[in-house]
Structures are given as structure tokens and as C-alpha cells.
Amino acid sequence: QVQLVESGGGLVQAGGSLSLSCVFSRRTGITYRMGWFRQAPGTEREFVATITWSSGNTVYADSVKGRFIISRDNAKRTLYLQMNSLKPDDRGVYYCARKTRTASGCSKEEDYDYWGQGTKITVSS
């Protein structure tokens, strides 16, 4: 069974920075891309960023462009999200996700096959 485990969540002051990581194991199939989603209280889960596993091409949500950086270490099977200049609206549970197909689509939940349990981010003002 494929496992994705996020870490790095916690409490941070507005304007601060935080780094998240996601390690996946017991791989099934070929990893095409990995992504980050988040869900704030009372909202739908939304796309944050994604990166293709082999080439490193990235796509960011408009709300985080210029502040967040997604990266990966293929050998360590690890996905990262560096979050800078955090705002209260960045709060929520952050999930990493894995896509095993080369089909188009990268910003919707249904584009991904495997999900982690999430790590909570709280931003204080």
C-alpha cells in the first residue's frame, strides 16, 4: 500500500516562514507529478502547487505565487513546500498528493491518485 506522510506543520506568525515535507513509500506505478493542496476551515480543498517528478516543471496557484516554492528530491522520494510571507488566509490542513498518470490535469483533486493524511498550519496575526 502506498503511503504519503507530511511533516512540518505547526504554528507560525504572520509574515513568517514554514517548510513542509512529504515522504512516500511502497510505491505503486510510476510517479508523474506530486502536488500540495490545502483546506481551510469551512472551505473546499484547494490547489496550492505541483511539480512534475522527472523534469521539475512547476505550477502555482495565484494566491501563493511569489511566496511559496515547491521542490522535490527524487532519490529521497520527498516533496517539499517552502512557505514564506505567510498570511492568516494560508491557514488550514495541507495535503500532499501523488499522480501516477500522464493524462492532463494538475489542479483538481481528481487528478491525483494517492493522498497523505495532512499536516495543520496555523497562522497568527
C-alpha positions as CSV (number, residue, x, y, z in Angstrom):
1,Q,0.0,0.0,0.0
2,V,1.3,3.5,-0.9
3,Q,2.0,5.8,2.0
4,L,2.4,9.6,1.9
5,V,3.4,11.2,5.2
6,E,3.5,15.0,5.6
7,S,5.5,16.8,8.3
8,G,6.5,20.4,9.2
9,G,3.1,21.8,10.2
10,G,2.6,24.0,13.2
11,L,2.0,27.5,14.5
12,V,3.7,30.4,12.8
13,Q,3.3,34.2,13.0
14,A,2.0,36.2,10.0
15,G,4.9,37.2,7.8
16,G,7.0,34.2,8.9
17,S,8.1,31.1,7.1
18,L,7.5,27.4,7.3
19,S,8.7,24.3,5.5
20,L,6.7,21.2,4.8
21,S,7.8,17.8,3.5
22,C,6.1,14.7,2.3
23,V,7.7,11.3,2.0
24,F,6.1,8.5,0.1
25,S,6.9,4.8,0.3
26,R,5.8,1.4,-1.0
27,R,5.4,2.9,-4.5
28,T,2.9,1.5,-6.9
29,G,3.3,2.6,-10.5
30,I,5.4,5.5,-11.8
31,T,5.3,8.9,-10.2
32,Y,4.4,11.5,-12.8
33,R,3.8,14.5,-10.5
34,M,3.4,15.5,-6.9
35,G,1.3,18.3,-5.5
36,W,0.2,20.2,-2.5
37,F,-3.4,21.1,-1.6
38,R,-4.9,22.8,1.4
39,Q,-8.2,23.1,3.2
40,A,-9.1,25.9,5.5
41,P,-12.0,25.6,8.0
42,G,-15.3,25.7,6.3
43,T,-13.9,25.7,2.7
44,E,-13.3,23.3,-0.1
45,R,-9.9,21.7,-0.6
46,E,-7.9,23.9,-3.0
47,F,-4.9,23.5,-5.1
48,V,-1.6,25.1,-4.0
49,A,1.2,23.9,-6.2
50,T,2.5,20.9,-8.2
51,I,5.8,19.7,-9.7
52,T,6.5,17.0,-12.3
53,W,8.7,14.3,-10.8
54,S,11.2,13.9,-13.6
55,S,11.5,17.4,-15.2
56,G,10.7,19.6,-12.2
57,N,8.2,21.8,-14.0
58,T,6.0,23.7,-11.6
59,V,2.6,25.3,-11.4
60,Y,1.4,27.5,-8.6
61,A,-2.0,28.8,-7.5
62,D,-2.3,32.6,-8.0
63,S,-2.7,33.0,-4.2
64,V,0.7,31.7,-3.4
65,K,2.8,32.8,-6.4
66,G,6.0,34.6,-5.3
67,R,5.7,33.3,-1.7
68,F,5.7,29.5,-1.9
69,I,8.3,27.2,-3.6
70,I,7.6,23.6,-4.4
71,S,10.6,21.2,-4.9
72,R,11.4,17.6,-4.7
73,D,14.2,15.1,-4.1
74,N,13.6,12.1,-6.3
75,A,16.2,9.9,-4.6
76,K,14.7,10.5,-1.2
77,R,11.1,10.2,-2.5
78,T,10.4,13.5,-0.8
79,L,8.3,16.5,-1.8
80,Y,8.8,19.9,-0.2
81,L,6.9,23.2,0.2
82,Q,8.7,26.3,1.4
83,M,6.2,28.8,2.5
84,N,7.3,32.4,3.0
85,S,5.5,35.6,4.0
86,L,2.6,33.6,5.5
87,K,-0.8,35.2,5.8
88,P,-3.7,34.3,8.0
89,D,-5.5,33.0,4.9
90,D,-2.8,30.4,4.5
91,R,-4.1,28.5,7.5
92,G,-5.5,25.0,7.1
93,V,-4.6,21.4,6.7
94,Y,-2.0,20.9,3.9
95,Y,-2.1,17.6,2.0
96,C,0.5,16.1,-0.4
97,A,-0.8,14.1,-3.3
98,R,0.7,11.8,-6.0
99,K,-0.3,11.4,-9.6
100,T,0.7,8.3,-11.5
101,R,-0.9,9.1,-14.9
102,T,0.5,11.2,-17.7
103,A,-3.0,12.5,-18.5
104,S,-3.6,16.2,-18.5
105,G,-4.8,17.9,-15.3
106,C,-2.9,19.0,-12.2
107,S,-5.0,21.4,-10.2
108,K,-8.0,19.3,-9.2
109,E,-8.4,16.6,-6.5
110,E,-9.4,14.1,-9.1
111,D,-6.1,14.5,-11.0
112,Y,-4.3,12.7,-8.2
113,D,-4.3,9.0,-7.1
114,Y,-2.8,9.0,-3.6
115,W,-3.1,11.3,-0.6
116,G,-1.4,11.9,2.7
117,Q,-3.2,12.5,6.0
118,G,-2.4,16.2,6.1
119,T,-0.5,18.5,8.4
120,K,-2.1,21.5,10.1
121,I,-0.8,25.1,9.6
122,T,-2.0,27.8,11.9
123,V,-1.0,31.4,11.2
124,S,-1.4,34.0,13.9
125,S,-1.6,37.7,13.4
